[in-house]
Amino acid sequence: MNILLVSPAVPDTFWSFRHVVHLLSKKAAYPPLGLLTVAGMLPRAWSLRLVDLNVTGLRDADVAWADYVMLSAMIVQEKSARQVVARCREHGKPVIAGGPLFTSGHERFPDIPHLVLGEAETLMPRLVADMRAGRVQPRYHDEDKPDLATTPTPRWDLIRLGDYVTMPVQFSRGCPFDCEFCDIVAMYGRVPRVKTPAQFTRELDSLWEAGWRNTVFVVDDNFIGHKSKAKALLRELAAWQSRHPHPLPLLTEASLNLADDPELLALMTAAGFKKVFIGVETPDEDSLTECGKVQNTRRNLLDAVQTIQRAGLEVMGGFILGFDNDQHGIFERQRRFIQEAGVVTAMVGLLTALPHTRLFARLKGEGRLLGESSGNNFEAVLNFVPRMDREALVLGYRRLVQHLYAPKAYYRRAHTFLKTYRPSGPKAPRSRAEMWAFVRSLWVLGVRTRGRMAYWNYFVRSLVFYPRAFAQAMELAIMGHHFRKIASQV
């Protein structure tokens, strides 16, 4: 049987890193882990092709070749996903669609004949049997949360690894917290489920054997959701890194209570973690309480961020504007906190009501819901009626984003981070692509674009005052180029 797996295009967003990947001579930030994992659940005897529309186009020949087209998408990929569905319909090819976009909004896709709603591990055996029998059902749905021990190793052979900047892997699903705006609990539950350390390191082995020597993104929504099991994995990861001559730099997502556990911080850096994304959200205690972000309340947020930085991890932060408790001073409070904390990569977004979240249900009950979310959390669009004057909120948001990513403010923030940061853990040599990106950035940032003087001032100060972290300083400068491009579109 011929199966075509298609990953729709991601628009130019904060996390697309489109303006960075070109400097690295790559085509996309990371491949579609969900589709690669689903491919591992299909019979080995079947012929598979994977088309990532962030890397290449969808050819009529590929669609014509397929017996079934399997489509997986996130909310932000909806426009491209609908285009793929239309192409397949023109060719008379049945589509089987799954992933967050369809699980949370399947009722909006009546033209898709087959939908897989939920996690694939419990559903794929039945789907494969029906595909073999030629009687695929309109809908496959299961509320059960599968044991991740049944999750196969992704099919890396279906992609060209050199097209990507980072490879994604997964250790856990679920989060013990219940933030009002977050859809993770709705999809994956509050009891984190994990892979065994041996299973996880086998996936790293498969990447290593495929020739991968660059950054690995552990895509968990909260890597430390189950701390004791995370620590067990980290000890195995440190041993795995020591057995390999070229350690793999790691990054992940975690909750701010990471700062409360010195042992966990030490284990993460020893295992090779260099960056962690944390949902800080807001310095306003009332707004944190409003959204149920209990792990961030009753603490000094600035101290927590700097504790993690001093341990050897760059903190990438998520921040939100538009809570009911937000007052007009929140824009300056957010700006001041982000600058003082040295959160260089600050993803500031307007609050969005995602389907199946407690926030969505509350706003709908209050008659304040206006429509669906686009999934792009870096645009000046609200899908609900805020308490603050809408125009003032959007204008304040735009001004904040543009200020944060103006060259002087951005480079000042990077130096604040480098002053606190203490590099730690195994050190991986820089890749040839990274070296070429640095050379190209000298022209792009130092000659061609606005902010040249601020760049060269940053360059010299980084070299003089932070020589041990100079490579990271230049990486931050390159990332800032992308963020400025995106901020200009807000």
C-alpha positions in Angstrom: 0.0 0.0 0.0 1.3 3.5 -0.9 0.9 6.1 1.9 1.7 9.7 1.5 2.3 11.6 4.7 2.0 15.4 4.4 3.0 18.1 6.9 1.4 21.5 6.0 3.4 24.7 5.8 3.9 26.8 8.9 3.4 30.6 8.2 6.1 33.1 9.0 5.8 33.2 12.8 7.9 33.7 15.9 8.7 30.0 16.2 9.2 29.3 12.4 12.7 30.8 12.6 12.4 31.4 8.9 14.9 34.3 8.8 17.4 32.2 10.7 17.3 28.9 8.8 18.4 30.6 5.6 21.5 31.9 7.3 22.2 28.3 8.4 21.6 27.1 4.8 18.7 25.0 6.1 15.1 24.8 4.9 13.1 24.5 8.1 13.6 24.6 11.9 12.5 21.0 12.6 10.7 18.1 10.9 7.1 16.9 11.8 7.7 14.6 14.7 4.1 13.5 14.9 4.0 12.2 11.3 7.4 10.5 11.6 6.1 8.7 14.7 2.9 7.7 13.0 5.0 6.4 10.1 6.7 4.1 12.6 3.3 2.6 13.5 2.6 1.6 9.8 3.5 -1.8 8.4 7.1 -2.0 7.2 5.9 -3.6 4.0 4.0 -0.5 3.0 5.6 2.1 0.8 5.8 5.5 2.5 6.7 9.0 1.4 6.8 12.1 3.6 6.3 15.6 2.1 7.1 18.5 4.5 5.7 21.6 2.8 8.1 23.7 4.8 10.9 22.0 2.8 9.4 21.2 -0.6 6.3 21.4 -2.6 3.5 18.9 -3.0 3.7 17.3 -6.5 0.8 16.0 -8.4 2.8 12.8 -9.0 3.1 12.2 -5.2 -0.7 12.6 -4.7 -1.4 10.3 -7.7 1.0 7.7 -6.3 -0.8 7.5 -3.0 -3.6 5.1 -1.9 -4.1 7.3 1.2 -2.9 10.7 2.2 -2.2 11.1 5.9 -2.3 14.7 7.1 -1.2 16.0 10.5 -1.4 19.7 11.5 -1.3 22.2 14.3 -3.8 25.1 14.5 -1.3 27.5 13.0 -1.1 25.3 9.9 -4.8 25.4 9.1 -4.6 27.4 5.9 -2.0 25.1 4.3 -3.9 22.0 5.6 -7.1 23.1 3.8 -5.1 23.6 0.6 -3.7 20.1 0.9 -7.2 18.6 1.4 -8.5 20.5 -1.7 -5.6 19.1 -3.8 -6.3 15.6 -2.7 -10.0 16.0 -3.4 -9.2 17.1 -6.9 -7.2 13.9 -7.4 -9.9 11.7 -5.8 -7.5 10.7 -3.0 -8.9 9.9 0.5 -7.4 11.9 3.3 -6.9 10.6 6.8 -6.3 13.6 9.1 -5.1 13.8 12.7 -3.1 16.1 15.1 -4.1 19.0 17.3 -5.9 21.0 14.6 -8.4 18.3 13.9 -8.6 16.8 17.4 -9.7 20.3 18.8 -11.8 21.4 15.8 -12.9 18.4 13.8 -16.4 19.8 13.4 -15.0 22.5 11.1 -13.7 20.0 8.5 -16.7 18.2 7.1 -14.9 17.7 3.8 -12.3 15.4 5.3 -13.6 11.8 5.0 -11.5 10.2 7.8 -10.4 11.8 11.1 -8.2 10.4 13.8 -9.0 12.3 17.0 -6.6 11.8 19.9 -3.3 10.1 20.5 -2.3 7.7 17.8 -0.9 4.8 19.8 -4.3 3.4 20.8 -6.0 4.1 17.4 -3.5 3.1 14.8 -3.9 -0.7 15.1 -7.6 -0.4 14.3 -7.0 2.1 11.5 -4.3 -0.1 9.9 -6.6 -3.1 10.0 -9.4 -1.1 8.3 -7.0 0.3 5.7 -6.0 -3.3 4.8 -9.6 -4.3 4.6 -10.6 -1.3 2.5 -13.2 -0.1 5.1 -11.7 3.0 6.7 -14.2 4.6 9.1 -15.1 8.3 9.2 -13.8 8.8 12.7 -11.4 7.1 15.1 -11.6 8.4 18.7 -10.3 7.2 22.0 -10.3 9.0 25.3 -7.7 6.7 26.8 -4.2 8.0 27.4 -1.7 5.5 26.0 1.4 4.1 27.6 4.3 5.8 25.8 6.2 2.5 26.1 4.2 1.6 22.9 5.5 4.6 21.0 7.8 3.6 18.2 11.1 5.2 17.2 10.4 7.9 14.5 11.1 7.1 10.9 14.1 9.4 10.3 14.7 7.7 7.0 11.7 9.4 5.5 13.4 12.9 5.7 16.7 14.5 4.7 18.1 15.4 8.1 20.3 18.1 6.5 17.2 20.2 5.7 16.6 21.0 9.3 18.2 23.0 12.1 17.0 20.9 15.1 15.7 17.3 15.6 12.6 16.8 17.9 12.2 13.9 20.3 9.7 13.4 23.1 10.0 12.1 26.6 6.7 12.8 28.2 3.1 13.9 27.6 0.8 15.7 30.0 1.3 18.4 32.7 0.4 18.3 36.4 -0.6 22.0 36.3 -3.9 23.3 35.0 -3.4 26.8 33.6 -6.8 28.2 32.4 -5.5 29.1 28.9 -3.5 26.0 28.1 -4.9 23.1 26.0 -2.3 20.6 27.0 -4.3 19.2 29.9 -7.4 18.9 27.6 -5.4 16.9 25.1 -2.9 14.9 27.2 -4.2 15.0 30.8 -2.7 16.1 34.1 -0.8 12.8 34.9 2.5 12.9 32.9 3.3 9.8 31.0 6.9 9.1 30.2 9.1 6.9 28.1 11.7 4.8 29.8 15.3 6.1 29.8 16.3 3.1 27.7 13.5 3.8 25.2 14.5 7.5 25.0 18.2 6.9 24.5 17.4 4.3 21.8 15.7 7.2 19.9 18.9 9.2 20.4 20.9 6.3 19.1 18.8 6.2 16.0 19.5 9.8 15.4 23.2 9.4 16.0 23.3 6.4 13.6 21.5 8.5 11.0 24.3 11.0 11.2 22.7 13.7 13.4 25.3 15.8 15.4 23.3 19.0 16.1 20.7 20.3 18.5 17.9 18.1 19.8 14.6 19.6 21.0 12.9 17.5 23.7 9.4 18.7 22.8 7.6 17.9 26.1 5.2 20.6 27.2 6.6 20.2 30.7 9.8 18.1 30.8 9.8 18.2 34.6 6.1 17.3 35.0 7.2 14.1 36.8 10.4 15.2 38.5 11.7 11.8 39.8 11.3 10.2 36.3 12.9 13.2 34.7 15.9 12.9 37.0 16.2 9.2 36.2 16.3 10.0 32.5 18.8 12.8 33.0 21.3 10.5 34.7 21.0 8.1 31.7 21.4 11.1 29.3 24.6 12.3 31.0 26.0 8.8 30.6 24.9 8.6 27.0 26.5 12.0 26.2 29.8 10.8 27.8 29.9 7.8 25.6 29.7 9.9 22.4 32.6 12.1 21.2 30.2 14.8 20.0 27.7 15.7 22.7 24.3 16.8 21.4 23.0 20.2 22.7 19.5 19.8 24.1 16.6 22.2 24.8 13.2 21.7 26.2 10.1 23.3 27.9 9.5 23.2 31.6 7.7 25.0 34.4 9.2 27.7 36.6 9.4 25.4 39.7 12.6 24.1 38.0 14.3 26.9 39.9 13.3 25.3 43.2 15.4 22.1 42.6 19.2 22.5 42.5 19.7 18.8 41.9 17.4 18.9 38.9 19.2 22.0 37.5 22.6 20.3 37.9 21.3 17.1 36.2 19.9 19.0 33.3 23.1 20.8 32.5 25.2 17.7 33.1 22.9 15.9 30.5 23.6 18.6 27.9 20.6 20.9 28.2 21.5 24.4 27.1 18.1 26.2 26.8 14.7 25.9 28.5 11.4 27.5 27.5 9.3 28.6 30.5 5.9 30.2 30.6 6.5 33.1 32.9 3.3 34.8 31.5 3.2 38.0 33.6 4.8 39.7 36.7 1.3 40.6 37.9 0.3 38.3 40.8 -3.4 38.8 40.4 -3.3 37.8 36.7 -1.3 34.7 37.6 -3.9 33.7 40.1 -6.7 34.5 37.6 -5.3 32.0 35.1 -4.4 29.3 37.7 -0.6 29.6 37.1 0.0 28.5 40.7 3.5 27.4 40.1 4.5 31.0 39.4 2.7 32.7 42.3 4.1 33.5 45.8 7.7 33.8 44.5 10.2 36.3 43.2 10.0 35.7 39.4 13.2 37.6 38.7 15.2 35.5 41.2 13.7 32.3 39.8 14.7 33.1 36.2 18.2 34.2 37.3 18.7 31.0 39.3 18.1 29.0 36.2 20.4 31.2 34.2 23.2 30.9 36.8 22.9 27.1 36.6 23.8 27.2 32.9 20.5 27.3 31.1 19.2 30.1 28.8 15.6 30.9 29.8 13.4 31.5 26.8 10.2 33.0 28.1 6.5 33.1 27.2 4.6 36.2 28.3 0.9 37.1 27.9 -1.1 40.3 27.8 -4.9 40.6 28.0 -5.8 39.0 31.3 -8.9 40.4 33.0 -6.8 41.7 35.8 -4.3 43.5 33.5 -4.2 47.3 34.0 -2.7 49.9 31.7 0.6 49.8 33.5 1.1 46.1 32.5 3.0 47.0 29.3 5.7 48.8 31.2 5.8 46.1 33.9 6.3 43.5 31.3 9.0 45.5 29.5 10.9 46.2 32.7 10.7 42.6 33.9 11.9 41.1 30.5 14.8 43.5 30.3 15.9 43.1 33.9 15.6 39.3 33.8 17.6 39.1 30.6 15.0 36.9 28.9 16.5 37.4 25.4 13.9 35.2 23.6 10.7 36.7 24.9 7.6 35.3 23.2 5.0 38.0 24.1 1.5 37.2 22.9 -2.0 38.4 23.4 -4.2 36.0 25.4 -5.9 33.5 23.2 -8.9 31.3 24.0 -8.0 27.8 22.6 -10.7 25.2 22.0 -11.4 22.8 25.0 -9.6 25.0 27.5 -11.2 26.3 30.7 -10.6 29.8 29.4 -12.6 29.0 26.2 -15.5 27.6 28.2 -15.5 30.6 30.6 -15.5 33.3 27.9 -18.1 31.4 26.0 -20.3 31.3 29.1 -19.8 35.0 29.6 -20.7 35.8 26.0 -17.2 37.2 25.3 -15.9 34.7 22.8 -15.6 36.1 19.2 -14.2 33.2 17.2 -11.5 30.6 16.7 -7.8 31.1 17.4 -5.4 31.3 14.4 -2.7 29.5 16.5 -0.2 32.3 15.8 0.6 33.6 19.3 2.6 36.6 17.9 -0.1 38.6 16.2 -2.2 41.5 17.3 -5.5 39.7 17.1 -7.9 38.8 19.9 -10.6 36.1 19.7 -12.5 37.4 22.7 -13.7 40.7 24.3 -11.1 41.8 26.8 -11.7 43.8 30.0 -9.2 46.4 29.0 -10.1 48.7 26.1 -9.5 46.6 23.0 -7.7 49.3 21.0 -5.5 50.3 24.0 -4.6 46.6 24.5 -3.6 46.0 20.9 -1.7 49.3 20.7 0.2 48.6 23.9 1.0 45.1 22.7 2.4 46.3 19.4 4.6 49.0 21.1 5.9 46.5 23.6 6.9 44.0 21.0 8.5 46.5 18.7 10.5 48.0 21.7 11.7 44.6 22.9 13.1 43.7 19.5 14.6 47.0 18.6 18.4 46.5 18.3 19.5 48.5 21.3 16.9 47.0 23.7 17.6 43.5 22.4 21.4 43.6 22.7 21.1 45.2 26.1 18.9 42.3 27.2 21.4 39.8 25.8 24.2 41.3 27.8 22.1 41.2 30.9 21.6 37.5 30.3 25.3 36.9 29.6 26.3 38.7 32.9 24.2 36.2 34.9 24.7 33.1 32.8 27.2 30.5 33.8 28.0 28.0 31.0 28.0 24.4 32.2 27.8 20.8 31.0 29.2 19.0 28.0 30.4 21.4 25.3 29.6 20.5 21.7 31.8 21.9 18.9 30.1 24.4 16.6 28.9 22.9 13.3 30.0 24.1 9.9 26.5 25.5 9.3 26.8 27.6 12.5 30.2 28.9 11.4 28.9 29.9 8.0 25.8 31.5 9.7 28.2 33.6 11.8 30.1 34.7 8.7 26.9 35.6 6.9 25.6 37.4 9.9 28.5 39.8 9.9 27.3 41.1 6.5 23.5 40.9 7.3 23.7 42.4 10.8 26.8 44.5 10.6 26.4 46.0 7.1 23.1 45.5 5.4 20.4 46.1 8.0 19.4 48.9 10.4 20.9 48.7 13.8 24.5 48.3 12.5 26.1 50.5 15.1 24.3 48.7 17.9 25.4 45.3 16.5 29.1 46.2 16.4 28.9 47.7 19.9 27.3 44.4 21.1 29.9 42.4 19.1 32.9 44.2 20.7 31.5 44.2 24.2 30.6 40.5 24.0 34.1 39.7 22.9 35.8 41.7 25.6 33.5 41.0 28.6 32.0 37.6 27.8 34.7 35.7 25.8 33.6 32.3 27.1 30.1 32.9 25.9 31.0 34.7 22.7 29.6 32.0 20.4 26.3 32.1 22.3 26.3 35.9 22.1 26.6 35.7 18.3 23.8 33.0 18.2 21.6 35.4 20.1 22.4 38.2 17.6 21.4 35.9 14.7 18.1 35.0 16.4 17.4 38.6 17.0 17.4 39.2 13.3 14.5 36.8 12.9 12.6 38.2 15.8 13.0 41.8 14.5 11.5 40.7 11.1 8.5 39.1 12.9 8.0 42.0 15.3 7.9 44.4 12.4 4.8 42.5 11.1 2.8 42.7 14.3 
